[in-house]
Amino acid sequence: MRWLIVVLLFCLAVLVGSQPPLPSGEAVAPEERLEPLPPVPKLPPHVIAIARLRLRESTLRVDPMSDFNLIRNVSERTGWSHLYQQRVIVSLDNDDIFRFPIVIFVSEHQPMNLSPAERERLRRYLKGGGFLFISECNAKLRLRPELRPEIQAILPEAKLQLIPPDHPIYRVPYRIDKIPQARRGGKTFHEGMELNGKLVLVYSQNAEECSWQSWKWTGPMCACLPPDFEYAFRFGVNLVYYALTH
């Protein structure tokens, strides 16, 4: 009888040891292998493309259609025939980013974590005339720190500060007098950084990209519960217009 008890205890110990650990309550992102980026297309000189930035931790699975829908909407609303109709994805591993006047970064569930080399490349891009739109929604801030310290570190000499409501980015081509708040902790303002009097970076915590993602669907497809479509796309058109004309 005693040996049977010993065998049962041994089997129980093996079974318990083989079970996965109990969850700690912390969000842990699965380890994912990033797919290689598609080659950056060679465009004619008169064609302008909007690029989306993929960082080392980014999978582009958060709001994956937001930049593509924005491009299509800008084309429809402005009639610009020289705007490239497909998405272009760039990284900070090389200098491809310098080929595009406007770059969009939609934050994911991971921190930004720029390396010194990546930060320096992004800094050169902005100082050389590039424009960067960085967007996140407050719903993601339960999973990671906000992006503000990383953004400020890109351009230490430029202060990340409130964009005044009479700024040209809210006036042309659309007049935007009010920023509707996203329904999960969105802001009623944007922040930005200027170099030599030109706005080179816009930072939003109001999840406009969630509305871009949800375009032509019956409701928001994003946990942020984004602001209304019309405002979001008007703001997107103004972003692109400002980046291309300043």
LUMDOLUM-317264 format. One record per residue (C-alpha): residue number from 1; x, y, z. Coordinates in nm, 2 decimals, decimal comma. Example, Ala and Ser with C-alpha at 12.3 -4.5 7.8 and 13.67 -1.06 7.14 Angstrom:
BEGIN
ATOM   num        X        Y        Z
ATOM     1     1,23    -0,45     0,78
ATOM     2     1,37    -0,11     0,71
END
This chain:
BEGIN
ATOM   num        X        Y        Z
ATOM     1     0,00     0,00     0,00
ATOM     2     0,28     0,23     0,09
ATOM     3     0,45     0,19    -0,25
ATOM     4     0,12     0,27    -0,42
ATOM     5     0,10     0,60    -0,23
ATOM     6     0,46     0,68    -0,33
ATOM     7     0,38     0,62    -0,69
ATOM     8     0,07     0,84    -0,68
ATOM     9     0,26     1,12    -0,52
ATOM    10     0,54     1,09    -0,78
ATOM    11     0,28     1,11    -1,07
ATOM    12     0,11     1,41    -0,91
ATOM    13     0,45     1,59    -0,88
ATOM    14     0,53     1,53    -1,25
ATOM    15     0,18     1,65    -1,35
ATOM    16     0,20     1,97    -1,15
ATOM    17     0,55     2,04    -1,28
ATOM    18     0,44     2,00    -1,64
ATOM    19     0,16     2,26    -1,61
ATOM    20     0,22     2,62    -1,74
ATOM    21     0,27     2,88    -1,47
ATOM    22    -0,04     3,06    -1,35
ATOM    23    -0,09     3,40    -1,51
ATOM    24     0,06     3,69    -1,32
ATOM    25    -0,20     3,95    -1,43
ATOM    26     0,04     4,13    -1,65
ATOM    27    -0,01     4,16    -2,02
ATOM    28     0,26     3,97    -2,20
ATOM    29     0,28     4,01    -2,58
ATOM    30     0,35     3,69    -2,77
ATOM    31     0,69     3,66    -2,93
ATOM    32     0,64     3,72    -3,30
ATOM    33     0,86     3,69    -3,60
ATOM    34     0,84     4,00    -3,81
ATOM    35     0,78     3,94    -4,18
ATOM    36     1,04     4,11    -4,41
ATOM    37     0,93     4,45    -4,54
ATOM    38     0,82     4,46    -4,90
ATOM    39     1,06     4,66    -5,12
ATOM    40     1,00     5,03    -5,14
ATOM    41     0,87     5,11    -5,48
ATOM    42     1,06     5,34    -5,72
ATOM    43     0,82     5,62    -5,80
ATOM    44     0,83     5,88    -6,07
ATOM    45     0,95     6,23    -5,96
ATOM    46     0,60     6,38    -5,97
ATOM    47     0,44     6,10    -5,76
ATOM    48     0,42     6,15    -5,38
ATOM    49     0,36     5,87    -5,13
ATOM    50     0,27     5,86    -4,77
ATOM    51     0,48     5,60    -4,58
ATOM    52     0,40     5,41    -4,26
ATOM    53     0,68     5,35    -4,01
ATOM    54     0,74     5,00    -3,87
ATOM    55     0,96     4,98    -3,57
ATOM    56     1,14     4,67    -3,44
ATOM    57     0,86     4,58    -3,20
ATOM    58     0,58     4,67    -3,45
ATOM    59     0,38     4,42    -3,64
ATOM    60     0,15     4,67    -3,83
ATOM    61    -0,14     4,47    -3,69
ATOM    62    -0,29     4,76    -3,50
ATOM    63    -0,52     4,95    -3,73
ATOM    64    -0,36     4,79    -4,03
ATOM    65    -0,58     4,97    -4,29
ATOM    66    -0,57     5,31    -4,14
ATOM    67    -0,30     5,46    -4,35
ATOM    68    -0,43     5,30    -4,67
ATOM    69    -0,78     5,43    -4,61
ATOM    70    -0,64     5,78    -4,54
ATOM    71    -0,45     5,78    -4,87
ATOM    72    -0,77     5,68    -5,06
ATOM    73    -0,98     5,94    -4,87
ATOM    74    -0,73     6,22    -4,94
ATOM    75    -0,73     6,13    -5,31
ATOM    76    -1,11     6,13    -5,32
ATOM    77    -1,15     6,46    -5,13
ATOM    78    -0,88     6,66    -5,31
ATOM    79    -0,86     6,50    -5,65
ATOM    80    -0,48     6,49    -5,63
ATOM    81    -0,37     6,26    -5,91
ATOM    82    -0,01     6,26    -5,81
ATOM    83    -0,07     6,08    -5,47
ATOM    84     0,05     5,72    -5,48
ATOM    85    -0,25     5,50    -5,41
ATOM    86    -0,08     5,21    -5,23
ATOM    87     0,08     5,20    -4,88
ATOM    88     0,45     5,21    -4,85
ATOM    89     0,62     5,07    -4,54
ATOM    90     0,95     5,20    -4,41
ATOM    91     1,18     5,11    -4,12
ATOM    92     1,46     5,29    -3,95
ATOM    93     1,72     5,03    -4,06
ATOM    94     1,81     5,23    -4,37
ATOM    95     1,76     5,57    -4,54
ATOM    96     1,44     5,48    -4,73
ATOM    97     1,24     5,71    -4,50
ATOM    98     1,41     6,02    -4,66
ATOM    99     1,23     5,95    -4,98
ATOM   100     0,89     6,04    -4,83
ATOM   101     0,77     6,38    -4,72
ATOM   102     0,52     6,24    -4,47
ATOM   103     0,54     5,93    -4,24
ATOM   104     0,28     5,79    -4,01
ATOM   105     0,34     5,59    -3,70
ATOM   106     0,05     5,42    -3,54
ATOM   107     0,15     5,30    -3,19
ATOM   108     0,11     4,94    -3,10
ATOM   109     0,10     4,75    -2,77
ATOM   110     0,47     4,76    -2,73
ATOM   111     0,68     5,06    -2,62
ATOM   112     0,86     5,27    -2,88
ATOM   113     1,21     5,18    -2,76
ATOM   114     1,42     5,36    -3,02
ATOM   115     1,78     5,28    -3,04
ATOM   116     2,03     5,57    -3,06
ATOM   117     2,09     5,50    -3,43
ATOM   118     1,71     5,49    -3,50
ATOM   119     1,66     5,81    -3,30
ATOM   120     1,94     5,98    -3,49
ATOM   121     1,80     5,87    -3,83
ATOM   122     1,45     6,00    -3,74
ATOM   123     1,61     6,33    -3,61
ATOM   124     1,79     6,38    -3,94
ATOM   125     1,47     6,31    -4,13
ATOM   126     1,28     6,58    -3,94
ATOM   127     1,56     6,83    -3,96
ATOM   128     1,59     6,76    -4,33
ATOM   129     1,23     6,86    -4,40
ATOM   130     1,03     6,54    -4,32
ATOM   131     0,70     6,53    -4,14
ATOM   132     0,59     6,27    -3,88
ATOM   133     0,24     6,20    -3,74
ATOM   134     0,24     5,98    -3,43
ATOM   135    -0,09     5,86    -3,30
ATOM   136    -0,19     5,65    -3,01
ATOM   137    -0,51     5,59    -2,82
ATOM   138    -0,54     5,60    -2,44
ATOM   139    -0,67     5,25    -2,43
ATOM   140    -0,32     5,12    -2,51
ATOM   141    -0,17     5,30    -2,22
ATOM   142    -0,28     5,03    -1,99
ATOM   143    -0,03     4,80    -2,16
ATOM   144     0,28     5,03    -2,19
ATOM   145     0,41     5,37    -2,11
ATOM   146     0,30     5,66    -2,33
ATOM   147     0,52     5,77    -2,61
ATOM   148     0,59     6,12    -2,50
ATOM   149     0,94     6,08    -2,35
ATOM   150     1,06     5,89    -2,66
ATOM   151     0,91     6,16    -2,89
ATOM   152     1,08     6,44    -2,69
ATOM   153     1,41     6,26    -2,71
ATOM   154     1,40     6,26    -3,09
ATOM   155     1,44     6,64    -3,10
ATOM   156     1,56     6,76    -2,76
ATOM   157     1,60     7,12    -2,89
ATOM   158     1,23     7,14    -2,98
ATOM   159     0,96     7,13    -2,71
ATOM   160     0,66     6,90    -2,75
ATOM   161     0,38     7,14    -2,68
ATOM   162     0,02     7,22    -2,75
ATOM   163    -0,07     7,31    -3,11
ATOM   164    -0,28     7,64    -3,09
ATOM   165    -0,63     7,61    -3,23
ATOM   166    -0,56     7,88    -3,49
ATOM   167    -0,26     7,70    -3,64
ATOM   168    -0,27     7,66    -4,02
ATOM   169    -0,30     7,28    -3,98
ATOM   170    -0,66     7,34    -3,86
ATOM   171    -0,74     7,59    -4,13
ATOM   172    -0,65     7,45    -4,47
ATOM   173    -0,81     7,30    -4,67
ATOM   174    -1,07     7,23    -4,40
ATOM   175    -1,15     7,46    -4,11
ATOM   176    -1,15     7,26    -3,78
ATOM   177    -1,27     7,46    -3,49
ATOM   178    -1,32     7,17    -3,25
ATOM   179    -1,15     6,84    -3,19
ATOM   180    -1,41     6,58    -3,10
ATOM   181    -1,29     6,36    -2,81
ATOM   182    -1,26     5,99    -2,86
ATOM   183    -1,49     5,81    -2,63
ATOM   184    -1,22     5,62    -2,42
ATOM   185    -1,01     5,90    -2,28
ATOM   186    -0,93     6,09    -2,60
ATOM   187    -0,79     6,45    -2,60
ATOM   188    -0,94     6,76    -2,74
ATOM   189    -0,60     6,89    -2,85
ATOM   190    -0,29     6,78    -3,04
ATOM   191     0,08     6,84    -2,95
ATOM   192     0,36     6,91    -3,19
ATOM   193     0,72     7,00    -3,23
ATOM   194     0,85     7,29    -3,45
ATOM   195     1,18     7,36    -3,62
ATOM   196     1,25     7,70    -3,76
ATOM   197     0,88     7,79    -3,74
ATOM   198     0,76     7,48    -3,92
ATOM   199     0,56     7,20    -3,76
ATOM   200     0,76     6,88    -3,82
ATOM   201     0,58     6,64    -3,58
ATOM   202     0,22     6,60    -3,47
ATOM   203     0,14     6,38    -3,17
ATOM   204    -0,22     6,27    -3,11
ATOM   205    -0,38     6,07    -2,83
ATOM   206    -0,72     6,10    -2,98
ATOM   207    -0,71     5,79    -3,20
ATOM   208    -0,80     5,95    -3,54
ATOM   209    -0,63     5,64    -3,70
ATOM   210    -0,91     5,42    -3,55
ATOM   211    -1,16     5,62    -3,75
ATOM   212    -0,95     5,58    -4,06
ATOM   213    -0,93     5,21    -3,99
ATOM   214    -1,31     5,18    -3,95
ATOM   215    -1,40     5,38    -4,27
ATOM   216    -1,70     5,26    -4,46
ATOM   217    -1,79     5,01    -4,18
ATOM   218    -2,10     5,03    -3,97
ATOM   219    -1,93     5,11    -3,65
ATOM   220    -1,60     5,16    -3,48
ATOM   221    -1,37     4,86    -3,51
ATOM   222    -1,13     4,98    -3,24
ATOM   223    -1,13     4,95    -2,86
ATOM   224    -1,06     5,33    -2,84
ATOM   225    -1,41     5,42    -2,97
ATOM   226    -1,27     5,68    -3,20
ATOM   227    -1,40     6,03    -3,29
ATOM   228    -1,64     6,06    -3,58
ATOM   229    -1,53     5,97    -3,93
ATOM   230    -1,58     6,31    -4,09
ATOM   231    -1,37     6,50    -3,84
ATOM   232    -1,10     6,23    -3,86
ATOM   233    -1,06     6,24    -4,23
ATOM   234    -1,08     6,62    -4,25
ATOM   235    -0,80     6,63    -4,00
ATOM   236    -0,60     6,37    -4,20
ATOM   237    -0,64     6,57    -4,52
ATOM   238    -0,51     6,88    -4,34
ATOM   239    -0,22     6,69    -4,21
ATOM   240    -0,12     6,57    -4,55
ATOM   241    -0,18     6,92    -4,71
ATOM   242     0,04     7,09    -4,44
ATOM   243     0,32     6,84    -4,48
ATOM   244     0,33     6,88    -4,85
ATOM   245     0,31     7,26    -4,86
ATOM   246     0,54     7,37    -4,58
END
